[in-house]
Amino acid sequence: MSTTTVAPLDRINAIVSQFVVNAPELARHQDLEELGLTSMQMVNLMLSIEAEFDLTIPSSKLVPSNFRTIANIEALIWEIGH
């Protein structure tokens, strides 16, 4: 996926959709755990976000609430500075 032509929100949606496959459409504020995201998938989601956005999430930010919704993930990325 080209990072120069795809908006950050679209990139986040693409990553999340790899882990939450039973939802036909993902809303920004929809709880991903309610859609079936497991704790192991959440860890892999965190790693995928780090890789896609070329950042390191500080350990203090590696909490489930930061990965509960697409909106939370987007806010975390902007907070870290990317």
C-alpha positions, 0 to 999 in steps of 0.5 A: 500500500502506498503511504503517499497516496492513501489517507491515514484513516484509509490506511487504518481501516485497511489494517483493522479490516484484516483483523475484524473480518465479520463486519461488512462496514467499520464505523470510526467509533464502533467498539472493535472488541464487540465486533470480535477482536480478540486480545491476541488480534489487538496485539497484532493490530498494534504491531501492524499500526507501528509498521504501517506508520513507521512509528514506535508506540510508547509502552505507556500508550499500549493500552486496549483503550487506544485500540478499541475504535478506529477513532482512538487509533487515529487519535493515537497516531496523531498524538504520537506525531504522525 
